[in-house]
Amino acid sequence: MKIYILSENTAVSPEFGAEHGLSMYIEALGKKILFDTGAGSLFAENAAKLGVDLSQVDLVVLSHGHSDHGGGLQKFLELNSKAKIYVAKTAFDKHYNDSDKDISVAPELLASGRFVIAEEKLVLAEGIELEPLAIAQPKYKINTYGLQMEKDGKLVPDDFLHEQYLTIIENGKRIVFSGCSHRGILNIMNWLKPDIVVGGFHFFKLEVADNVMDREYLLGAAKLLQEANCSYYTCHCTGLPQFAFLKQSVKDLEYVSAGSVIEI
């Protein structure tokens, strides 16, 4: 398996652009997969620099309905005429950040006819599975960090039921891709039992420098992540200070940036 990081908050060198967003291109089991499209067209620009031909992508997974992951969908539709795009049922609902800013994915894109609504587990190809997990009960508390959704004309805390996860089973390993782990990385570990995780952990709102409760929470999370006997490639919403803090306790934890290429 080969994973190319097309969009991320940081870059491996000045040659690649960076943004608050995430996009990954995956070659596995004879399939070419795009996981998220970042906030705009940057993923396509970085793909060209990495020699990735997006017109040949076989399928797309949108991890959840936030614009920093689905903002490049229109650009992808312009570049690729064949791939189906798998989204959760509520991915195109209205979503807002903690400042009431609209961070929704453009619903008019549905008119393209390229989208597949995933309401239950789907086998996209042999060894490639999509897990919405909308009805899965969390073992660990889910923190919204102020993220919101619109319901009955009002803003309420996001339930993150628009989030889904990609699992690829290759060479006896379960590799799970999660965009932001809004439903909690510890819950995802508990539900999917991965050997390798790639994606964001959404810890960047936690203050590791001067907030005792946040530090204690991260220490507890690090302990469970270390005990899981799993390898982690994290990025985006994990946060760089939070990554550095986790890295002290989690041995097999790496940070990946735009321009990174991972071989598993």
C-alpha positions as CSV (number, residue, x, y, z in Angstrom):
1,M,0.0,0.0,0.0
2,K,1.1,3.5,-0.9
3,I,-0.4,6.6,0.7
4,Y,0.2,10.1,-0.6
5,I,-0.7,13.1,1.6
6,L,-2.1,15.7,-0.8
7,S,-3.4,18.3,1.6
8,E,-2.5,18.9,5.2
9,N,-1.9,21.8,7.6
10,T,1.9,21.5,7.1
11,A,4.1,20.5,4.2
12,V,7.3,18.5,3.9
13,S,9.0,21.3,1.9
14,P,8.3,24.7,0.3
15,E,7.5,22.8,-2.9
16,F,4.2,21.7,-1.6
17,G,1.3,23.9,-0.4
18,A,-0.3,23.6,3.0
19,E,-3.7,24.5,4.3
20,H,-6.1,23.7,7.1
21,G,-7.5,20.6,5.4
22,L,-6.8,17.0,4.6
23,S,-6.7,14.8,1.5
24,M,-5.0,11.5,0.9
25,Y,-4.5,9.4,-2.2
26,I,-4.2,5.6,-1.6
27,E,-3.1,2.8,-3.9
28,A,-4.1,-0.5,-2.4
29,L,-5.4,-3.9,-3.6
30,G,-5.4,-2.7,-7.2
31,K,-7.6,0.3,-6.5
32,K,-6.8,4.0,-6.6
33,I,-8.7,5.8,-3.8
34,L,-9.1,9.4,-2.8
35,F,-9.8,10.0,0.9
36,D,-11.1,13.6,1.3
37,T,-10.3,16.5,-1.0
38,G,-9.0,19.2,1.4
39,A,-10.4,22.7,1.5
40,G,-10.0,23.6,-2.1
41,S,-7.9,22.9,-5.2
42,L,-4.6,22.5,-3.3
43,F,-4.9,18.7,-3.2
44,A,-4.9,18.6,-7.0
45,E,-1.9,20.9,-7.2
46,N,0.1,18.8,-4.8
47,A,-1.1,15.6,-6.5
48,A,0.4,16.8,-9.8
49,K,3.7,17.5,-8.1
50,L,3.7,13.9,-6.7
51,G,2.9,12.4,-10.1
52,V,-0.6,11.4,-9.0
53,D,-3.2,11.3,-11.8
54,L,-6.5,12.1,-10.2
55,S,-8.4,11.3,-13.4
56,Q,-7.6,7.7,-12.8
57,V,-9.0,7.5,-9.2
58,D,-11.5,4.6,-8.9
59,L,-13.5,5.8,-5.8
60,V,-13.6,8.6,-3.3
61,V,-14.5,8.6,0.3
62,L,-15.6,11.8,2.1
63,S,-14.8,11.2,5.8
64,H,-17.4,13.8,7.0
65,G,-19.3,16.8,6.0
66,H,-16.9,19.6,6.8
67,S,-15.5,22.0,4.1
68,D,-11.8,21.4,5.1
69,H,-12.3,17.8,3.9
70,G,-14.9,18.3,1.1
71,G,-14.0,21.7,-0.2
72,G,-12.2,20.3,-3.2
73,L,-15.0,18.0,-4.4
74,Q,-16.0,20.4,-7.3
75,K,-12.4,20.4,-8.5
76,F,-12.3,16.6,-8.3
77,L,-15.5,16.3,-10.4
78,E,-13.8,18.5,-13.0
79,L,-10.7,16.2,-13.1
80,N,-12.4,12.8,-12.9
81,S,-15.4,11.6,-14.8
82,K,-15.9,8.1,-13.4
83,A,-15.3,7.7,-9.7
84,K,-18.2,7.4,-7.3
85,I,-18.0,9.5,-4.2
86,Y,-19.2,7.8,-1.0
87,V,-20.7,10.0,1.7
88,A,-22.6,9.5,4.9
89,K,-26.4,10.3,4.8
90,T,-26.1,13.7,6.6
91,A,-22.8,14.8,5.0
92,F,-24.5,17.6,3.1
93,D,-26.5,18.9,6.1
94,K,-25.5,22.3,7.6
95,H,-22.5,22.3,9.9
96,Y,-20.8,25.1,11.8
97,N,-17.7,25.7,13.8
98,D,-17.5,27.1,17.3
99,S,-17.7,30.6,16.0
100,D,-20.9,29.9,14.1
101,K,-19.1,29.9,10.7
102,D,-20.7,27.7,8.1
103,I,-18.3,24.8,7.3
104,S,-20.8,22.8,5.3
105,V,-20.0,20.9,2.1
106,A,-21.8,22.5,-0.9
107,P,-25.1,20.5,-1.3
108,E,-25.5,21.6,-5.0
109,L,-22.8,19.0,-5.8
110,L,-25.3,16.3,-5.3
111,A,-26.8,17.2,-8.7
112,S,-23.7,15.7,-10.3
113,G,-25.2,12.2,-9.7
114,R,-21.8,10.9,-8.7
115,F,-22.5,10.5,-5.0
116,V,-23.4,7.3,-3.2
117,I,-25.1,7.7,0.2
118,A,-23.7,5.1,2.7
119,E,-26.2,4.3,5.5
120,E,-24.6,1.0,6.5
121,K,-21.3,-0.8,6.2
122,L,-20.3,-1.2,2.5
123,V,-17.8,-3.5,0.9
124,L,-16.4,-1.2,-1.9
125,A,-14.1,-3.9,-3.2
126,E,-12.4,-7.1,-1.8
127,G,-10.6,-6.0,1.4
128,I,-11.9,-2.4,1.2
129,E,-14.7,-1.5,3.6
130,L,-16.6,1.6,4.5
131,E,-17.8,1.9,8.1
132,P,-20.4,4.7,8.9
133,L,-20.8,3.3,12.5
134,A,-23.7,5.8,12.9
135,I,-25.5,3.5,15.4
136,A,-22.3,2.3,17.3
137,Q,-22.4,3.2,20.9
138,P,-19.3,5.1,22.2
139,K,-17.4,3.7,25.1
140,Y,-15.6,7.0,25.7
141,K,-17.0,10.5,25.9
142,I,-17.3,12.4,22.6
143,N,-16.2,16.0,22.9
144,T,-17.7,18.4,20.3
145,Y,-15.2,21.2,21.0
146,G,-18.0,23.6,20.0
147,L,-18.7,22.2,16.6
148,Q,-22.4,22.5,15.7
149,M,-25.1,21.3,13.2
150,E,-28.4,22.8,12.2
151,K,-31.5,21.0,13.5
152,D,-35.1,22.3,13.2
153,G,-33.7,25.7,12.3
154,K,-31.5,25.9,15.4
155,L,-27.8,25.3,16.0
156,V,-27.1,22.3,18.3
157,P,-24.0,20.3,19.2
158,D,-22.9,18.2,16.3
159,D,-23.6,14.5,16.7
160,F,-21.0,13.6,14.0
161,L,-23.2,10.9,12.5
162,H,-21.9,12.3,9.2
163,E,-18.5,10.8,9.9
164,Q,-17.4,7.5,8.4
165,Y,-14.2,5.5,8.2
166,L,-12.3,3.5,5.5
167,T,-10.8,0.2,6.4
168,I,-8.4,-1.6,4.1
169,I,-7.3,-5.2,4.9
170,E,-4.0,-6.0,3.2
171,N,-1.3,-8.4,4.1
172,G,-3.1,-9.5,7.2
173,K,-3.3,-5.9,8.6
174,R,-6.3,-3.7,9.2
175,I,-5.5,-0.1,8.1
176,V,-8.1,2.4,9.2
177,F,-8.4,5.9,7.7
178,S,-10.2,8.6,9.7
179,G,-10.4,12.2,8.7
180,C,-10.8,13.9,12.0
181,S,-12.0,11.2,14.5
182,H,-14.7,13.5,15.7
183,R,-16.4,10.5,17.4
184,G,-13.3,9.9,19.4
185,I,-10.1,8.1,18.3
186,L,-10.5,5.9,21.4
187,N,-14.0,4.9,20.3
188,I,-12.8,4.2,16.7
189,M,-10.0,2.0,18.1
190,N,-12.6,0.1,20.2
191,W,-15.0,-0.3,17.3
192,L,-12.6,-1.2,14.4
193,K,-9.6,-2.8,16.2
194,P,-7.0,-1.5,13.6
195,D,-3.4,-2.5,13.3
196,I,-2.6,0.9,11.7
197,V,-4.5,4.2,11.8
198,V,-4.0,7.1,9.4
199,G,-5.7,10.4,10.1
200,G,-6.4,13.2,12.5
201,F,-7.2,12.7,16.2
202,H,-8.9,16.2,16.8
203,F,-6.8,17.0,19.9
204,F,-5.7,20.5,18.7
205,K,-8.1,22.3,20.9
206,L,-6.6,20.8,24.0
207,E,-4.1,23.0,25.9
208,V,-1.0,20.9,26.7
209,A,1.1,23.8,28.1
210,D,-1.0,25.1,31.0
211,N,-4.3,23.2,31.3
212,V,-4.0,20.4,33.8
213,M,-7.3,18.7,32.9
214,D,-6.4,18.7,29.2
215,R,-2.9,17.3,29.9
216,E,-4.5,14.5,32.1
217,Y,-7.0,13.7,29.3
218,L,-4.2,13.4,26.7
219,L,-2.1,11.3,29.1
220,G,-5.0,8.9,29.5
221,A,-5.6,8.8,25.7
222,A,-1.8,8.2,25.1
223,K,-1.8,5.3,27.5
224,L,-4.7,3.6,25.7
225,L,-3.2,4.3,22.3
226,Q,0.1,2.8,23.4
227,E,-1.6,-0.3,24.9
228,A,-3.5,-0.9,21.6
229,N,-0.5,-2.4,19.9
230,C,-1.2,-0.2,16.8
231,S,0.9,2.0,14.5
232,Y,-0.3,5.6,13.9
233,Y,0.3,8.1,11.2
234,T,-1.4,11.3,12.3
235,C,-1.9,14.8,11.0
236,H,-4.2,17.8,10.5
237,C,-6.5,18.3,13.6
238,T,-4.3,16.4,16.0
239,G,-2.2,19.5,16.4
240,L,1.6,19.8,16.5
241,P,2.0,20.5,20.2
242,Q,-0.5,17.8,21.0
243,F,1.4,15.4,18.7
244,A,4.7,16.2,20.5
245,F,3.0,15.5,23.8
246,L,1.5,12.2,22.7
247,K,4.8,11.2,21.1
248,Q,6.4,11.0,24.6
249,S,4.2,8.1,25.5
250,V,3.1,6.5,22.1
251,K,6.2,4.9,20.6
252,D,4.8,4.1,17.1
253,L,3.4,7.5,16.3
254,E,4.4,9.6,13.3
255,Y,3.2,12.9,11.9
256,V,2.7,13.2,8.1
257,S,2.5,16.4,6.0
258,A,1.5,17.4,2.5
259,G,4.0,15.8,0.2
260,S,4.6,12.8,2.5
261,V,4.5,9.4,0.9
262,I,3.9,6.4,3.1
263,E,4.5,2.8,2.2
264,I,2.9,0.1,4.3
